[in-house]
Amino acid sequence: MVICLPEELPAAALTSHHLDTHFGVTGTLTTLFWAVPRLRLWQHHLMIGLRKGRPAPCAGGPVRLLDLAGMRQAAAVGAGIRHQVWQRVVHGTRAATPWPMFETRHLTDPDRYPLESAVADFHAQPRVQAMRLHAATLGPGQPSVGELEMYQAGEVAYQHYLAASAVAGDAMLAADGRRLAPASDALAHRITYLEQALAHLDSLGPDQRLLAVAI
């Protein structure tokens, strides 16, 4: 979750055990963001959870000191490479029905369509089988069946999706107190969330502070 911090909140309050008190969130600070490349030494105290590195990861800080553009560009480049790998993995298979469709059918009538049947039907699809075999052979970090719907939207769409997700996370607590999150795991709902989150980020002033939390 990305939290847009209130202006009056002191930096001393930005610790994991204060998150529930101030934001109603149970979690830990996480290094989602990058600091700008030319961060000055005297600016380090403005950052949250800053670590050494190039780029330097951090849990947050003022928008003007976060390299959001660099994060999005790097994510888009990586997404293009991953999509090319995915295309080779699923070459020759037909488009598959994404998991949210099976999940919705199960939730609509769990007695007549139990979860075990939904999982089995989803995994029985040749494209899903190809992805699972690839991941089982090469290990973690390979294209995930959880992103099947995003991959099937096309290479450019997948790049846009990961670039937006890189700075928006999975949910957002807006500066005005609104909680933004996808209504479900379906791509359409995720896109709606990303539209809302990016619009909110674009509306923030340069001194607005952002904080990333793993829930």
C-alpha positions as CSV (number, residue, x, y, z in Angstrom):
1,M,0.0,0.0,0.0
2,V,1.1,3.5,-0.8
3,I,0.2,6.1,1.9
4,C,0.0,9.8,1.2
5,L,1.1,11.2,4.5
6,P,-0.6,14.1,6.2
7,E,1.6,17.2,6.3
8,E,1.4,17.6,10.1
9,L,2.6,14.0,10.8
10,P,6.1,14.1,12.3
11,A,8.8,11.8,10.9
12,A,9.2,10.2,14.3
13,A,5.7,8.7,13.9
14,L,6.7,6.8,10.7
15,T,7.5,3.5,12.2
16,S,5.8,0.1,11.8
17,H,4.2,0.1,15.2
18,H,2.6,3.5,14.6
19,L,1.0,2.6,11.3
20,D,-2.2,1.2,12.9
21,T,-2.5,4.2,15.2
22,H,-2.3,6.8,12.5
23,F,-3.7,5.0,9.4
24,G,-5.5,1.9,10.6
25,V,-3.0,-0.2,8.7
26,T,-1.2,-3.3,10.1
27,G,2.0,-3.8,8.2
28,T,5.7,-3.0,7.9
29,L,7.6,-0.3,6.0
30,T,8.9,-1.6,2.6
31,T,11.4,-0.3,0.1
32,L,9.1,0.3,-2.9
33,F,10.5,3.7,-4.1
34,W,13.8,5.0,-5.5
35,A,15.4,8.2,-4.3
36,V,16.4,10.6,-7.1
37,P,19.9,10.0,-8.4
38,R,21.3,13.3,-7.2
39,L,20.0,13.2,-3.7
40,R,22.1,15.6,-1.5
41,L,23.6,14.5,1.7
42,W,21.5,17.1,3.6
43,Q,18.3,15.7,2.1
44,H,18.8,12.2,3.5
45,H,17.0,13.0,6.7
46,L,13.9,13.8,4.6
47,M,13.8,10.2,3.3
48,I,12.1,7.3,5.0
49,G,14.0,4.0,5.3
50,L,16.7,5.1,2.8
51,R,19.3,2.4,1.9
52,K,22.6,2.5,0.1
53,G,22.5,1.6,-3.6
54,R,22.2,2.9,-7.2
55,P,19.4,3.5,-7.4
56,A,18.9,4.0,-3.7
57,P,15.8,2.2,-2.4
58,C,13.6,3.7,0.2
59,A,10.2,3.4,1.9
60,G,9.3,6.9,1.0
61,G,9.9,10.7,1.2
62,P,8.8,13.9,-0.6
63,V,7.5,13.4,-4.1
64,R,10.2,15.7,-5.5
65,L,12.9,13.4,-4.0
66,L,11.4,10.2,-5.4
67,D,12.4,9.0,-8.8
68,L,8.9,8.0,-9.9
69,A,9.7,8.5,-13.6
70,G,12.8,6.3,-13.4
71,M,10.9,3.6,-11.6
72,R,8.2,3.5,-14.2
73,Q,10.7,3.4,-17.1
74,A,12.7,0.6,-15.5
75,A,9.5,-1.4,-14.9
76,A,8.4,-0.9,-18.5
77,V,11.7,-2.2,-19.8
78,G,11.6,-5.2,-17.6
79,A,8.0,-5.9,-18.5
80,G,8.9,-5.9,-22.2
81,I,11.6,-8.5,-21.6
82,R,9.2,-10.7,-19.5
83,H,6.5,-10.5,-22.1
84,Q,8.9,-11.7,-24.8
85,V,9.8,-14.6,-22.6
86,W,6.1,-15.4,-22.0
87,Q,5.4,-15.3,-25.7
88,R,8.0,-18.0,-26.3
89,V,6.7,-20.1,-23.4
90,V,3.1,-20.1,-24.6
91,H,3.8,-20.2,-28.3
92,G,1.3,-22.4,-30.1
93,T,-1.3,-22.4,-27.3
94,R,-4.7,-20.8,-27.4
95,A,-5.7,-17.8,-25.3
96,A,-6.8,-19.0,-21.8
97,T,-9.6,-17.9,-19.6
98,P,-8.1,-16.0,-16.6
99,W,-8.5,-17.2,-13.1
100,P,-10.9,-14.4,-11.9
101,M,-13.5,-15.8,-14.3
102,F,-13.4,-19.2,-12.6
103,E,-13.3,-17.6,-9.2
104,T,-16.4,-15.6,-9.9
105,R,-18.2,-18.7,-11.1
106,H,-17.2,-20.5,-7.9
107,L,-18.3,-17.6,-5.6
108,T,-21.6,-17.3,-7.4
109,D,-22.5,-20.9,-6.8
110,P,-20.0,-22.6,-4.5
111,D,-22.1,-25.7,-4.0
112,R,-22.5,-26.5,-7.6
113,Y,-19.0,-25.3,-8.6
114,P,-16.6,-25.9,-5.7
115,L,-13.2,-24.3,-5.5
116,E,-11.4,-27.5,-6.3
117,S,-13.3,-27.7,-9.6
118,A,-12.5,-24.1,-10.4
119,V,-8.8,-24.7,-9.8
120,A,-8.7,-27.9,-11.8
121,D,-10.5,-26.3,-14.8
122,F,-8.2,-23.3,-14.7
123,H,-5.1,-25.5,-14.6
124,A,-6.4,-27.8,-17.3
125,Q,-5.9,-25.1,-20.0
126,P,-2.9,-25.7,-22.3
127,R,-1.6,-22.1,-21.9
128,V,-1.7,-22.3,-18.1
129,Q,0.0,-25.7,-18.2
130,A,2.8,-24.3,-20.4
131,M,3.4,-21.5,-18.0
132,R,3.4,-23.8,-14.9
133,L,5.8,-26.2,-16.6
134,H,8.1,-23.3,-17.4
135,A,8.0,-21.9,-13.8
136,A,8.5,-25.4,-12.4
137,T,11.6,-26.0,-14.6
138,L,13.3,-22.6,-14.1
139,G,12.1,-21.7,-10.6
140,P,11.0,-18.4,-9.0
141,G,10.8,-15.2,-11.0
142,Q,9.2,-16.6,-14.2
143,P,6.0,-15.3,-15.8
144,S,3.2,-16.1,-13.3
145,V,-0.3,-17.5,-14.1
146,G,-1.5,-14.9,-11.7
147,E,-0.7,-12.3,-14.4
148,L,-2.2,-14.3,-17.3
149,E,-4.8,-11.7,-18.1
150,M,-2.2,-8.9,-18.1
151,Y,0.1,-10.9,-20.5
152,Q,-2.8,-11.7,-22.8
153,A,-3.6,-7.9,-23.1
154,G,-0.4,-7.5,-25.2
155,E,3.2,-6.4,-24.7
156,V,2.6,-2.7,-24.6
157,A,-0.4,-3.0,-22.3
158,Y,1.7,-5.2,-20.0
159,Q,4.5,-2.6,-20.0
160,H,2.0,0.1,-19.1
161,Y,0.5,-2.1,-16.4
162,L,3.8,-2.8,-14.6
163,A,5.0,0.7,-15.0
164,A,1.9,2.1,-13.3
165,S,2.0,-0.6,-10.6
166,A,5.6,0.2,-9.8
167,V,4.6,3.6,-8.3
168,A,1.0,2.9,-7.3
169,G,1.4,-0.4,-5.6
170,D,-1.6,-2.6,-4.9
171,A,-3.6,-0.1,-2.9
172,M,-3.4,3.6,-1.9
173,L,-4.5,5.7,1.1
174,A,-5.0,9.1,-0.5
175,A,-4.1,12.4,1.1
176,D,-7.8,13.1,1.6
177,G,-8.3,9.8,3.5
178,R,-9.9,7.8,0.6
179,R,-8.8,4.2,0.3
180,L,-8.2,3.2,-3.3
181,A,-7.9,-0.4,-4.2
182,P,-9.0,-2.8,-7.0
183,A,-12.5,-4.2,-6.5
184,S,-11.1,-7.7,-7.5
185,D,-8.1,-9.3,-9.2
186,A,-9.7,-8.9,-12.6
187,L,-7.6,-6.8,-15.0
188,A,-10.5,-4.3,-15.6
189,H,-10.7,-3.6,-11.8
190,R,-6.9,-3.3,-11.5
191,I,-6.8,-0.8,-14.4
192,T,-9.5,1.3,-12.7
193,Y,-7.5,1.4,-9.6
194,L,-4.3,2.4,-11.5
195,E,-6.2,5.2,-13.2
196,Q,-7.4,6.5,-9.9
197,A,-4.0,6.1,-8.2
198,L,-2.0,7.7,-10.9
199,A,-4.4,10.6,-11.2
200,H,-4.0,11.2,-7.4
201,L,-0.2,11.0,-7.6
202,D,-0.3,13.6,-10.4
203,S,-2.3,15.9,-8.2
204,L,0.2,15.9,-5.3
205,G,2.5,18.8,-4.6
206,P,6.3,18.3,-4.7
207,D,6.6,18.3,-0.9
208,Q,3.8,15.7,-0.4
209,R,5.4,12.7,1.3
210,L,4.7,9.1,0.2
211,L,5.2,6.0,2.3
212,A,5.2,2.3,1.2
213,V,3.8,-0.4,3.5
214,A,3.7,-4.1,3.1
215,I,0.5,-5.5,4.5
